[in-house]
Amino acid sequence: MRTFRSIHLHLGVFTAPMLLFLAITGGLQVFGLHEGSRGSSYAPPAWLASAAQLHKKQTLEMPQRRRPPATAAGNTAQPTPAAQPRVRDEAARPAKKNLWPMKVFFALVALGLLVSVSSGLYMAWRFTRRPAMFGAVLGAGVVVPLLLLLF
């Protein structure tokens, strides 16, 4: 049983920095703070967009946004009927769901994960018999993902 406790402790301490990162970025993504929307003047901070990209795609490289196709300057012809968008009947559209309760729930889950991991780290540090080993494993949990970003 001592071996399993030691494995549990070291894996928990090693993965804690990444869990904290994912809890924070996931909580911010729930409310769409990492991206702007059409017709809105909101532009997310660069650090938040990069953190969200790392969370979702495991890379810091931001995808290039597609530009709408350019039309010829002299082309004023009417679009063909096939190119015109279809107008749907308003009654045929499903009613919009209220997503706020689910968003609040997921934000609370992210907050719960943040508190749980933080308190677990505190307890692991407070009650450890080998603080140097705790620091080394925690440091490795921070350094290893940063090194992996370079490759």
C-alpha positions, 0 to 999 in steps of 0.5 A: 500500500505504501508504493501505491500511496507514493505513486499517487502522490508523485503523479498527483504533484506532477500533473497538478500544474497542468490540471490547474492550467486546464481548469483555469483556461477551460473555465474561461472558455466556457463563457467564450472569453477566448474568441471574438464573435461576429458583429462584436467589438470584443477582442480577446487578450493575446495571452488568453487566445494563446492559452485557449489554443494550447488547451484545445489544440496543444499548440500555440500556433494560431490558425489563419482565419479564412477571408471571404472570396474576393469578387471582381470589381466590375462584376455587378451581375445578380447572383444565380438562384442556386447561389441565393441563400434559402430563407427558412420558415421561422416556425421551423427553427427550433427554439433557442435553449438557455445555455447559461445554467450549463455554462454556470455549472461547468464554470463551477466544476472548473472552480471546484477542480481548481480548489481541489487541486490547489488544496491537494498540493497544499496538503502534499507539501504540508505533510511531506517527509521529503520537501525536496522531492516534492519540489522536484516533482512539482518543478518537473510538472511545470518544466516538462510541458514547457519543454514539449512546446519547443519540440 
